[in-house]
Amino acid sequence: MATSTTKAPAGEEPPGPPPGKGGESTPRRRGALLHLLDVKGAPYAFVAPFFVVFAAFSFYPLVYTSWISLHQVELATLDVMEWVGFDNYVELWSDERFWNALGNTITIGVISTVPQLLMALGLAHLLNYRMRASLFFRVASLVPYATSVAAAALVFTMIFERDFGMINWALGTVGIDPVDWEADKWPAQVAISTIVIWRWTGYNALLYLAAMQAIPADRYEAASLDGASRWKQFTHVTVPGIRSTIVFTIVLSTIGATQLFGEPLIFGQGPNGVTGGADNQYQTLGLLLYEEGWKNYQMGRSATVAWAMFLLLVLVFVAQRLIKRLRSRTS
């Protein structure tokens, strides 16, 4: 059966398909699909690199460390694991070295964090006022933070040296006997805390300074009109205005104190640095983790210490949130 076909007149193009059928519908659908992907998928594409890096370098090591902590694993044979369950945690709980390292971590953290944040708050308050060479002082406050922990620890180790150190020389000029900063517990912890204070005070001061400059000037003007002194303006305007930043620096300092490693390691000047002195007088949890894994070759116990440090931080943050909620309810 023959089919009739219509031909377009000469010089005219053949009519296309009606709208919505074939032809233009495919490009329109593709454009709509690309627009939908652009609107809905672009945000996920932008944040995807962070989650990929986080999964590779944070989440996976966390999960793998928890798995290793349930096994007996030696450093030389990481592919050979013996399941022990929670035995490593039970042994760690009854290990006196763990409790000693935990106590040293807390005391060094308190000795270094409290003076550091108070000094940073005072320094930021001074830098917040108009003064000559303020830019120079702000840049200078970051120099200790930019200095490597190895260089800072080596310099302070020489300063606190027993026989030829500058500190003992200064004490001798006023008739005080030399202090064995490395052998005694409390002097060693004070010396290590001094290194931490020197490195991080300027960094926290700049954080406080940025928060202070965000406080509206109207608050200070109103307080001045009410007759408030500089000290009352600082305690009633400045400190409440940067309260969130203060909490942030406390959290950062707590994490840093829990992970303290480089300063006591270099301060020990040799094998004693790993054990935190001959009597473990300044051994922190970070040093205990290193000793178990890279000196005793027990990676399972080392992973257990790592998870104990993580759980300790979780407990601190939970306690902080509970205290904050109780304060909000009572106020």
C-alpha positions in Angstrom: 0.0 0.0 0.0 1.5 3.3 -1.1 1.8 6.1 1.4 1.4 9.7 0.4 4.0 12.2 1.3 3.8 15.9 1.2 6.7 17.9 0.1 7.4 21.5 1.2 7.3 24.0 -1.5 10.6 25.0 -3.0 12.6 27.4 -0.8 10.7 26.5 2.4 11.9 24.3 5.2 9.7 21.3 6.1 7.5 21.8 9.2 9.0 20.6 12.4 7.2 18.5 15.0 4.6 20.2 17.2 5.8 21.7 20.5 6.1 19.2 23.3 6.7 16.3 21.1 10.3 15.3 20.2 12.5 18.1 18.8 12.7 20.9 21.4 11.5 18.7 24.3 14.8 16.9 24.6 17.0 20.0 25.0 14.4 21.5 27.4 14.5 18.4 29.5 18.2 18.4 29.5 18.3 22.1 30.5 15.8 21.5 33.3 17.9 18.6 34.5 21.1 20.5 34.4 19.4 23.4 36.3 18.1 21.1 38.9 21.6 19.5 39.4 23.1 23.0 39.6 20.7 24.2 42.2 20.4 21.0 44.3 23.7 19.3 43.7 26.2 22.3 43.7 26.1 22.8 47.5 27.0 19.1 48.0 29.7 19.3 45.4 31.3 22.2 47.2 31.3 20.5 50.6 32.2 17.1 49.3 36.0 17.6 49.4 35.9 18.3 53.1 33.9 15.2 53.9 36.2 13.1 51.7 39.3 14.4 53.5 37.6 14.0 56.9 36.6 10.4 56.1 40.1 9.5 54.9 42.2 11.2 57.6 39.8 11.5 60.6 36.9 9.1 60.6 38.7 6.1 59.2 41.7 6.4 61.6 39.2 6.8 64.5 37.3 3.6 63.5 40.5 1.7 62.8 42.1 2.7 66.1 39.0 1.5 68.0 39.3 -1.9 66.1 43.1 -2.2 67.0 42.4 -1.4 70.6 40.4 -4.6 70.8 43.3 -6.7 69.7 46.9 -7.5 70.7 49.0 -6.1 67.9 52.7 -5.6 67.8 54.4 -2.8 65.8 56.6 -5.2 63.8 53.6 -7.4 62.7 50.6 -5.1 62.2 48.9 -7.6 60.0 48.8 -10.2 62.8 46.0 -9.4 65.3 44.9 -11.5 68.2 41.4 -10.7 69.5 41.4 -9.8 73.2 38.1 -7.8 73.5 38.2 -5.2 76.2 41.2 -6.7 78.0 43.4 -3.8 77.0 40.9 -1.4 78.6 40.8 -3.4 81.8 44.6 -3.5 82.0 44.8 0.2 81.3 42.3 0.9 84.1 44.5 -1.0 86.6 47.8 0.5 85.2 49.3 3.0 87.6 51.2 4.6 84.7 47.9 5.6 83.1 46.6 7.3 86.2 49.9 9.0 86.7 49.9 10.3 83.1 46.3 11.4 83.5 47.1 13.3 86.6 50.1 14.9 85.0 48.1 15.9 82.0 45.4 17.5 84.1 47.9 19.4 86.3 50.0 20.6 83.4 46.9 21.6 81.6 45.6 23.7 84.5 49.0 25.3 85.2 49.4 26.2 81.5 45.8 27.1 80.5 44.7 29.3 83.3 47.6 31.8 83.3 47.8 31.7 79.6 44.2 32.7 79.0 44.3 35.4 81.7 47.5 36.9 80.2 46.0 36.7 76.8 42.8 38.5 78.0 44.9 41.3 79.6 47.2 41.6 76.5 44.2 41.8 74.2 42.6 44.5 76.4 45.8 46.6 76.1 46.0 46.1 72.4 42.3 47.1 72.0 43.1 50.7 72.9 44.7 53.0 70.5 48.5 53.0 71.1 51.6 53.6 69.1 53.0 50.8 67.1 50.0 48.7 67.8 50.4 46.8 64.6 53.9 45.9 65.5 52.8 44.5 68.9 50.0 42.5 67.2 52.4 40.9 64.8 55.0 40.3 67.5 52.4 38.4 69.6 52.1 35.8 66.8 55.9 35.2 66.6 55.9 32.5 69.4 52.9 30.8 67.8 54.8 30.7 64.4 57.9 29.3 66.1 58.2 25.5 65.9 57.6 23.5 69.0 61.0 21.9 68.7 62.9 25.2 68.6 60.9 26.6 71.5 61.3 23.5 73.6 65.1 23.4 73.0 65.5 27.1 73.9 63.5 26.7 77.1 65.3 23.5 78.0 68.6 25.5 78.0 67.0 28.3 80.0 65.8 25.8 82.6 69.1 23.8 82.6 70.2 22.9 86.1 73.9 23.9 86.0 74.1 26.6 83.4 70.5 27.7 82.9 69.5 31.4 83.0 66.7 30.7 85.5 69.0 29.1 88.1 71.5 31.9 87.5 68.9 34.5 88.2 67.8 32.6 91.3 71.4 32.4 92.5 71.8 36.2 92.3 69.1 36.5 95.1 70.5 33.7 97.2 68.2 30.8 96.1 69.7 27.4 95.5 69.6 26.0 92.0 66.5 24.0 91.1 66.7 20.7 89.3 63.9 21.5 86.9 64.0 18.2 85.0 64.3 15.8 87.9 61.6 17.1 90.3 58.0 16.7 89.5 56.5 20.2 90.1 59.4 22.2 88.8 59.4 20.1 85.6 55.7 20.6 85.1 56.1 24.4 85.7 58.9 24.5 83.1 56.8 22.6 80.5 53.8 24.8 81.2 56.0 27.9 80.7 56.8 26.7 77.2 53.1 26.2 76.4 52.2 29.6 77.9 54.9 31.3 75.8 53.7 29.7 72.6 50.0 30.2 72.8 49.4 33.4 74.8 49.8 35.7 71.8 47.5 33.5 69.6 44.7 33.6 72.1 45.2 37.3 72.6 44.6 38.0 68.9 41.4 35.9 69.1 40.2 38.0 72.1 41.2 41.2 70.3 39.1 40.3 67.3 36.1 39.6 69.5 36.6 42.8 71.4 36.7 44.9 68.3 33.3 43.5 67.3 31.7 44.9 70.5 29.7 48.0 69.6 31.2 51.3 70.8 27.8 52.4 72.1 28.0 50.0 75.0 31.2 51.6 76.2 29.8 55.1 75.7 26.7 54.1 77.7 28.8 52.6 80.5 31.0 55.7 80.6 28.0 58.0 80.9 26.8 55.9 83.8 30.1 56.6 85.5 31.7 53.2 85.0 35.4 53.0 85.4 37.8 51.3 82.9 37.8 48.2 85.2 34.0 48.1 85.4 33.7 48.5 81.6 36.1 45.6 81.2 34.3 43.3 83.6 30.7 44.3 82.7 31.0 45.1 79.0 34.1 43.5 77.5 34.1 40.1 79.2 30.4 39.4 78.6 30.8 40.6 75.0 33.5 38.0 74.3 32.1 35.2 76.4 31.7 32.8 73.4 35.3 33.4 72.3 36.5 32.7 75.9 34.6 29.4 75.8 36.1 28.6 72.4 39.7 29.2 73.7 39.0 27.1 76.7 37.9 24.2 74.5 41.0 24.6 72.3 43.3 24.8 75.3 41.7 21.6 76.8 42.2 19.7 73.5 45.8 21.0 73.3 46.5 20.0 76.9 45.2 16.5 76.4 47.4 16.0 73.3 50.5 17.6 74.9 53.5 15.7 73.5 56.3 17.7 71.9 57.2 20.0 74.8 57.7 17.2 77.4 59.4 14.9 74.9 62.1 17.5 74.0 62.3 18.7 77.6 63.5 15.3 78.6 66.6 15.6 76.4 66.8 11.9 75.5 65.2 8.6 76.6 63.7 10.2 79.7 61.6 12.4 77.4 59.5 9.4 76.3 58.9 8.2 79.8 58.4 11.7 81.2 61.4 11.6 83.4 63.1 8.8 85.4 60.0 8.5 87.7 57.4 9.5 85.1 57.0 12.8 86.9 55.9 14.7 83.8 54.7 11.9 81.5 51.5 12.9 79.8 48.9 10.8 78.0 50.5 11.6 74.7 53.9 10.4 75.9 52.3 7.2 77.3 50.7 6.6 74.0 54.0 7.0 72.2 55.8 4.8 74.8 53.4 1.9 74.4 53.4 2.0 70.7 56.9 2.9 69.6 59.0 1.8 72.6 57.1 -1.2 73.9 55.8 -2.1 70.4 52.3 -2.7 71.7 50.0 -1.0 69.2 46.8 -2.4 70.8 47.6 -0.8 74.2 48.7 2.4 72.4 45.3 2.6 70.6 43.6 2.0 73.9 45.4 5.1 75.3 44.3 7.1 72.3 40.7 6.1 72.8 41.0 7.0 76.5 42.1 10.5 75.5 39.2 10.8 73.1 36.7 9.6 75.8 38.2 12.1 78.3 37.6 15.0 75.9 34.0 13.8 75.4 33.4 13.7 79.1 34.9 17.2 79.5 32.6 18.6 76.8 29.5 16.8 78.2 30.3 18.3 81.6 30.7 21.7 80.1 27.3 21.5 78.3 25.6 20.3 81.5 27.1 23.2 83.5 25.9 25.6 80.8 22.4 24.2 80.9 22.3 24.4 84.7 23.4 28.0 84.6 20.8 28.9 82.0 18.0 27.4 84.1 19.1 29.1 87.3 19.5 32.5 85.6 
